[in-house]
Amino acid sequence: MNADAKELAANFDLAKLTSEFYDDPYPTYRALRENEPVKRLPSGTVFLTRYDDFVTTYKNTKSFSSDKKREFAPKYGDTPLYEHHTTSLVFNDPPAHTRVRRLIMGALSPRAIAGMEGDIVRLVDGLLDAIADKGDCELIEDFAASIPIEVIGNLLDVPHDERAPLRDWSLAILGALEPVVSTEVAARGNKAVTDFLAYLETLVARRRETPGNPDRDVLTRLIQGEDNGERLTEKELLHNCIFLLNAGHETTTNLIGNGLVALHRNPDQKQRLIDNPDLIKTGVEEILRYESSNQLGNRMTTERIELGGVLLEAGTSVTLCIGAANRDPAQFPDPERFDVARTPNRHLAFATGAHQCAGMALARLEGAIAISRFLARFPDYAVSGQPVRGGRVRFRGFLSVPCSIG
């Protein structure tokens, strides 16, 4: 087994992944963590799998840059995808990152998020009613994916009859963030950015003419800016609206879908959560750790620096494997075990440091409401066929999960 693990680590290449890896990447991550935790890939990228190395990288924004202009220029060329990904919050360094994040966080205040709870409960209960009427469901399409689209749509106050394209746009744009991007995937991503921008231009123009309540309407809040006069440029505004939808859509869909499948596959933990519904908060944290919705992050070194005993030259692209760090036994006892009461649970699903996820409180609220109310309504649910994974390494989730409700 040790020899096999060494060989698995030695042969790992993010550009040449197997179907077995997409089904279950964790044996590979374990082999890398134990044998080559700072792995140099054929592309020249360094691939990290240890928790402590992540914390160092996340917190040292001076040496490990999030700015993606240098990395994305050869990947995308002069395209809408390049403009989008180099303008959005997540792929920028301070001070630009700090300014945009402050405006977004002002719109996602604890009071604003608390005010969403009733709407999310009503949304979830409506979806559960529809599933009950059908007698079974497709877990992703009928439930998990329907929740964040509506929540983000409400945040931006997108009219209900204009929300149909949002999910496809999001999937196309995020799909182009994979390590290897085909011509077809890039074309879909570029078209999605173009179409989304065209729609947002009309939405923003309408909102400027008729502002909403800035305490509930994030788009109005972003348009109006801060009391001190600080505002986003038009390009920043449009691209960060796209970012908000994308960041809040697929990751939350995956949180809910991954969670309900993990509970089905761990019936003792499912029953434990049904018997002790107050464990939902630690349960959501364990889902985020055990099957992280977002599995990869990236940084670029700005200077020569040592990390994990390896010297990295300036300009080295660093890939952070969140899925591996969240199963590091140095941080999590018995990390392969799914435990809905695990505590402490300092997982990195939302990163840490300056780039910690701006919407994590909202994601946690959506996940807790969706999963707890699904369990309460359908305690005997079961996955009734073979779930289909999304076929991506960066975002780990399911495309479809056939489900019976008992």
C-alpha positions as CSV (number, residue, x, y, z in Angstrom):
1,M,0.0,0.0,0.0
2,N,2.8,2.4,0.9
3,A,4.6,1.7,-2.4
4,D,1.3,2.2,-4.3
5,A,0.7,5.5,-2.5
6,K,4.2,6.7,-3.4
7,E,3.6,5.8,-7.0
8,L,0.2,7.5,-7.0
9,A,1.8,10.7,-5.7
10,A,4.7,10.5,-8.1
11,N,2.5,10.1,-11.1
12,F,-0.1,12.7,-10.2
13,D,-0.8,15.4,-12.8
14,L,-3.6,17.8,-12.5
15,A,-3.8,18.0,-16.3
16,K,-4.3,14.3,-16.7
17,L,-7.0,13.1,-14.3
18,T,-8.7,9.7,-14.5
19,S,-12.4,8.9,-14.1
20,E,-11.5,7.1,-10.9
21,F,-10.1,10.3,-9.5
22,Y,-13.2,12.3,-10.3
23,D,-15.3,9.7,-8.5
24,D,-13.1,9.7,-5.4
25,P,-10.0,12.0,-5.3
26,Y,-9.3,11.5,-1.6
27,P,-6.9,8.4,-1.8
28,T,-4.8,10.5,-4.2
29,Y,-4.9,13.5,-1.9
30,R,-3.8,11.3,1.0
31,A,-1.0,9.8,-1.0
32,L,0.2,13.3,-1.9
33,R,-0.1,14.6,1.6
34,E,1.9,11.7,3.0
35,N,4.6,11.5,0.3
36,E,4.8,14.8,-1.7
37,P,2.8,17.5,0.2
38,V,4.5,20.2,-1.8
39,K,4.2,18.5,-5.2
40,R,5.8,20.0,-8.3
41,L,3.6,19.2,-11.3
42,P,4.8,18.9,-14.9
43,S,3.2,22.3,-15.7
44,G,5.5,24.0,-13.1
45,T,2.6,24.5,-10.7
46,V,3.1,23.5,-7.1
47,F,0.2,21.5,-5.6
48,L,-0.3,21.8,-1.8
49,T,-2.2,19.3,0.4
50,R,-1.2,20.0,4.0
51,Y,-3.4,22.1,6.3
52,D,-0.6,24.1,7.9
53,D,0.8,25.1,4.5
54,F,-2.6,26.4,3.5
55,V,-2.9,28.6,6.6
56,T,0.6,30.1,5.9
57,T,-0.3,30.7,2.2
58,Y,-3.7,32.2,2.9
59,K,-2.5,34.6,5.6
60,N,0.7,35.8,3.7
61,T,-1.0,37.9,1.0
62,K,2.2,39.8,0.4
63,S,4.2,36.7,-0.8
64,F,1.2,34.7,-2.2
65,S,-0.8,36.9,-4.6
66,S,-4.5,36.2,-5.6
67,D,-4.1,38.5,-8.7
68,K,-4.7,36.3,-11.7
69,K,-3.7,38.6,-14.6
70,R,-0.4,36.8,-15.2
71,E,-1.9,33.3,-14.9
72,F,-5.1,33.9,-16.8
73,A,-3.7,35.9,-19.8
74,P,-2.3,32.8,-21.6
75,K,-5.2,30.7,-20.5
76,Y,-8.0,33.0,-21.8
77,G,-6.4,35.6,-24.0
78,D,-8.2,38.9,-24.5
79,T,-11.7,37.5,-23.9
80,P,-14.7,38.2,-21.7
81,L,-13.6,35.4,-19.4
82,Y,-10.3,37.1,-18.8
83,E,-11.9,40.5,-18.1
84,H,-14.4,38.8,-15.7
85,H,-12.1,36.7,-13.7
86,T,-9.5,39.5,-13.3
87,T,-12.1,42.0,-12.1
88,S,-14.0,39.9,-9.6
89,L,-13.4,40.1,-5.9
90,V,-11.8,36.7,-5.4
91,F,-9.0,37.1,-7.9
92,N,-7.6,40.4,-6.7
93,D,-5.2,41.6,-4.0
94,P,-5.5,44.6,-1.6
95,P,-6.2,47.4,-2.0
96,A,-8.6,46.7,-4.8
97,H,-9.8,43.5,-3.0
98,T,-10.2,45.4,0.3
99,R,-12.4,48.1,-1.3
100,V,-14.7,45.8,-3.2
101,R,-15.0,43.3,-0.3
102,R,-15.9,46.1,2.1
103,L,-18.8,47.2,-0.2
104,I,-20.1,43.6,-0.6
105,M,-19.8,42.9,3.1
106,G,-21.8,46.0,3.9
107,A,-24.6,44.5,1.8
108,L,-24.2,41.1,3.5
109,S,-24.4,42.3,7.1
110,P,-25.5,39.9,9.9
111,R,-28.7,41.9,10.1
112,A,-29.4,41.6,6.4
113,I,-28.7,37.8,6.4
114,A,-30.8,37.3,9.5
115,G,-33.6,39.0,7.7
116,M,-33.5,36.4,4.9
117,E,-34.2,33.5,7.1
118,G,-38.0,33.6,6.8
119,D,-37.8,33.9,3.0
120,I,-35.4,30.9,2.8
121,V,-37.7,28.8,5.0
122,R,-40.7,29.6,2.8
123,L,-38.7,28.8,-0.3
124,V,-37.4,25.5,1.0
125,D,-40.9,24.5,2.3
126,G,-42.4,25.2,-1.1
127,L,-39.8,23.0,-2.8
128,L,-40.5,20.2,-0.3
129,D,-44.2,20.5,-0.9
130,A,-43.6,20.1,-4.6
131,I,-41.4,17.0,-4.0
132,A,-44.1,15.5,-1.7
133,D,-46.6,15.9,-4.5
134,K,-44.3,14.1,-7.0
135,G,-43.5,11.2,-4.6
136,D,-39.8,11.3,-5.5
137,C,-37.3,13.8,-6.9
138,E,-34.1,14.6,-8.7
139,L,-32.2,16.0,-5.7
140,I,-30.1,18.6,-7.5
141,E,-32.6,20.0,-10.0
142,D,-35.7,19.8,-7.8
143,F,-34.0,21.0,-4.6
144,A,-30.3,21.8,-4.1
145,A,-29.8,24.0,-7.2
146,S,-33.2,25.7,-6.8
147,I,-32.4,27.3,-3.4
148,P,-29.2,29.4,-4.1
149,I,-30.5,30.7,-7.4
150,E,-33.6,32.1,-5.7
151,V,-31.6,33.4,-2.8
152,I,-29.1,35.2,-4.9
153,G,-31.9,36.3,-7.3
154,N,-33.6,37.9,-4.3
155,L,-30.4,39.5,-3.1
156,L,-29.9,41.2,-6.4
157,D,-33.7,41.6,-6.8
158,V,-33.8,40.0,-10.2
159,P,-37.4,39.6,-11.4
160,H,-38.6,36.0,-11.1
161,D,-39.4,35.7,-14.8
162,E,-35.8,36.8,-15.7
163,R,-34.0,34.2,-13.6
164,A,-34.1,31.2,-16.0
165,P,-30.7,31.7,-17.6
166,L,-28.8,32.4,-14.3
167,R,-27.8,28.8,-13.5
168,D,-26.6,28.0,-17.0
169,W,-24.5,31.2,-17.1
170,S,-23.0,30.4,-13.8
171,L,-22.1,26.8,-14.7
172,A,-20.5,27.9,-18.0
173,I,-18.4,30.6,-16.4
174,L,-17.2,28.4,-13.5
175,G,-16.6,25.5,-15.8
176,A,-13.9,27.5,-17.5
177,L,-12.0,27.7,-14.3
178,E,-11.0,24.0,-14.5
179,P,-7.2,23.3,-14.8
180,V,-7.7,22.2,-18.4
181,V,-10.2,24.1,-20.5
182,S,-11.3,22.8,-23.9
183,T,-12.2,25.2,-26.8
184,E,-15.8,24.3,-26.4
185,V,-15.9,25.0,-22.7
186,A,-14.1,28.3,-23.2
187,A,-16.5,29.3,-25.9
188,R,-19.5,28.6,-23.6
189,G,-17.9,30.5,-20.8
190,N,-17.2,33.6,-22.9
191,K,-20.7,33.6,-24.3
192,A,-22.1,33.3,-20.8
193,V,-20.1,36.3,-19.6
194,T,-21.2,38.3,-22.6
195,D,-24.8,37.4,-22.2
196,F,-24.8,38.0,-18.4
197,L,-23.1,41.4,-18.8
198,A,-25.7,42.5,-21.4
199,Y,-28.5,41.4,-19.0
200,L,-26.9,43.2,-16.0
201,E,-26.5,46.4,-18.0
202,T,-30.3,46.6,-18.4
203,L,-30.9,45.5,-14.8
204,V,-28.5,48.1,-13.4
205,A,-30.0,50.8,-15.6
206,R,-33.5,50.0,-14.3
207,R,-32.3,50.0,-10.7
208,R,-30.6,53.3,-11.0
209,E,-33.9,54.7,-12.2
210,T,-35.9,53.0,-9.5
211,P,-33.7,52.1,-6.5
212,G,-34.6,49.3,-4.1
213,N,-34.2,49.2,-0.4
214,P,-30.4,49.1,0.2
215,D,-30.9,47.1,3.4
216,R,-32.3,44.2,1.4
217,D,-31.3,44.8,-2.2
218,V,-27.6,44.2,-2.6
219,L,-27.5,45.6,-6.2
220,T,-29.0,48.9,-5.0
221,R,-26.4,48.9,-2.1
222,L,-23.5,48.3,-4.5
223,I,-24.8,51.0,-6.9
224,Q,-25.1,53.6,-4.2
225,G,-21.8,52.7,-2.5
226,E,-20.7,53.9,0.9
227,D,-21.7,57.1,2.7
228,N,-18.1,58.4,2.2
229,G,-18.7,58.4,-1.5
230,E,-16.8,55.2,-2.3
231,R,-18.3,53.4,-5.2
232,L,-17.5,50.6,-7.7
233,T,-16.7,51.5,-11.2
234,E,-19.3,50.3,-13.8
235,K,-17.0,47.4,-14.8
236,E,-16.4,46.4,-11.2
237,L,-20.1,46.6,-10.4
238,L,-21.2,44.3,-13.3
239,H,-18.5,41.7,-12.9
240,N,-18.9,41.5,-9.1
241,C,-22.7,40.9,-9.6
242,I,-21.7,37.9,-11.7
243,F,-19.2,36.9,-9.0
244,L,-21.9,37.1,-6.3
245,L,-24.2,34.8,-8.3
246,N,-21.4,32.3,-9.2
247,A,-19.9,32.3,-5.7
248,G,-23.2,31.7,-4.1
249,H,-24.7,29.3,-6.6
250,E,-22.7,26.3,-7.3
251,T,-20.9,26.0,-4.0
252,T,-24.2,26.2,-2.0
253,T,-25.8,23.7,-4.4
254,N,-22.9,21.4,-3.8
255,L,-23.1,21.9,0.0
256,I,-26.8,20.8,0.0
257,G,-26.4,17.9,-2.5
258,N,-23.1,16.6,-1.1
259,G,-24.6,16.8,2.4
260,L,-27.7,14.8,1.7
261,V,-25.8,12.2,-0.2
262,A,-23.2,11.9,2.6
263,L,-25.9,11.5,5.2
264,H,-27.5,8.7,3.0
265,R,-24.2,6.9,2.8
266,N,-23.6,7.3,6.6
267,P,-27.0,6.2,8.0
268,D,-25.8,6.3,11.6
269,Q,-25.0,10.0,11.2
270,K,-28.2,10.7,9.3
271,Q,-30.2,9.2,12.2
272,R,-28.1,11.1,14.7
273,L,-29.0,14.3,13.0
274,I,-32.7,13.4,12.8
275,D,-32.7,12.5,16.5
276,N,-30.7,15.6,17.4
277,P,-31.8,18.4,15.1
278,D,-29.8,20.9,17.1
279,L,-26.6,19.3,15.7
280,I,-27.4,20.9,12.3
281,K,-24.8,23.6,12.7
282,T,-21.9,21.2,13.4
283,G,-23.4,18.9,10.8
284,V,-23.1,21.6,8.1
285,E,-19.5,22.3,9.1
286,E,-18.7,18.6,8.8
287,I,-20.3,18.5,5.3
288,L,-18.1,21.5,4.3
289,R,-15.0,19.7,5.6
290,Y,-15.8,16.2,4.4
291,E,-16.9,17.1,0.9
292,S,-15.7,20.6,0.3
293,S,-17.8,22.3,-2.4
294,N,-14.8,24.2,-3.7
295,Q,-11.8,21.9,-3.8
296,L,-9.1,24.1,-5.3
297,G,-7.7,27.5,-4.9
298,N,-4.7,29.3,-6.5
299,R,-2.0,31.8,-5.6
300,M,1.1,33.2,-7.3
301,T,4.4,33.7,-5.4
302,T,5.6,37.3,-5.6
303,E,9.1,36.6,-4.2
304,R,11.4,33.7,-3.4
305,I,10.0,31.9,-0.4
306,E,10.2,28.6,1.5
307,L,7.0,26.7,2.1
308,G,6.8,23.3,3.7
309,G,10.6,22.9,3.4
310,V,10.6,23.6,-0.4
311,L,12.0,26.7,-1.9
312,L,9.7,28.4,-4.4
313,E,10.9,31.0,-6.8
314,A,9.0,34.2,-7.5
315,G,6.3,33.7,-10.1
316,T,5.5,30.1,-9.1
317,S,1.8,29.2,-9.5
318,V,0.5,27.5,-6.3
319,T,-2.6,25.3,-6.3
320,L,-4.2,24.8,-2.9
321,C,-6.1,21.5,-2.6
322,I,-8.8,22.4,-0.1
323,G,-10.3,18.9,-0.3
324,A,-6.9,17.4,0.9
325,A,-6.2,20.0,3.6
326,N,-9.7,19.4,5.1
327,R,-8.8,15.7,5.6
328,D,-5.3,16.3,7.1
329,P,-5.0,14.1,10.2
330,A,-2.6,16.6,11.7
331,Q,-5.6,18.9,12.1
332,F,-8.6,16.5,12.1
333,P,-8.6,13.3,14.2
334,D,-9.8,10.3,12.1
335,P,-10.4,12.6,9.1
336,E,-12.0,10.0,6.8
337,R,-14.8,9.6,9.3
338,F,-18.0,11.6,8.7
339,D,-19.1,13.0,12.1
340,V,-22.0,15.5,12.3
341,A,-20.9,16.5,15.9
342,R,-17.2,17.0,15.1
343,T,-15.7,19.8,17.2
344,P,-13.5,21.6,16.9
345,N,-13.8,21.8,13.1
346,R,-11.5,24.5,11.7
347,H,-12.0,23.5,8.1
348,L,-10.9,25.6,5.2
349,A,-13.9,25.3,2.9
350,F,-14.3,29.1,3.2
351,A,-10.6,29.7,3.2
352,T,-9.2,32.0,5.9
353,G,-7.4,35.3,6.2
354,A,-8.2,38.3,3.9
355,H,-9.9,36.1,1.3
356,Q,-12.3,34.3,3.7
357,C,-15.6,33.8,1.9
358,A,-17.7,37.0,2.1
359,G,-20.9,35.0,1.8
360,M,-20.1,32.2,4.3
361,A,-22.8,33.2,6.8
362,L,-25.4,33.1,4.1
363,A,-24.2,29.7,2.8
364,R,-24.3,28.2,6.3
365,L,-27.8,29.5,6.8
366,E,-29.0,28.1,3.4
367,G,-27.4,24.7,4.1
368,A,-28.8,24.5,7.6
369,I,-32.3,25.3,6.6
370,A,-32.3,23.1,3.5
371,I,-30.8,20.0,5.1
372,S,-32.6,20.2,8.4
373,R,-36.0,20.7,6.8
374,F,-35.5,18.0,4.2
375,L,-34.6,15.5,7.0
376,A,-37.6,16.5,9.1
377,R,-39.9,16.2,6.1
378,F,-38.5,13.1,4.5
379,P,-36.5,11.1,7.2
380,D,-36.7,7.9,5.1
381,Y,-35.3,9.4,1.9
382,A,-32.8,7.4,0.0
383,V,-30.6,7.8,-3.1
384,S,-32.5,5.5,-5.5
385,G,-30.0,5.3,-8.4
386,Q,-26.5,6.1,-9.3
387,P,-25.6,9.7,-8.6
388,V,-23.8,11.5,-11.4
389,R,-20.8,13.7,-10.4
390,G,-20.2,17.0,-12.1
391,G,-16.9,15.8,-13.7
392,R,-14.9,18.7,-12.4
393,V,-12.0,18.9,-10.0
394,R,-12.3,22.5,-8.7
395,F,-16.0,22.3,-7.8
396,R,-17.1,19.0,-6.3
397,G,-20.7,18.2,-6.5
398,F,-23.4,16.2,-8.4
399,L,-25.1,16.9,-11.6
400,S,-28.0,14.6,-10.7
401,V,-29.0,12.4,-7.7
402,P,-32.2,10.3,-8.1
403,C,-34.0,10.2,-4.8
404,S,-37.0,8.5,-3.2
405,I,-38.6,10.1,-0.3
406,G,-39.8,7.0,1.5
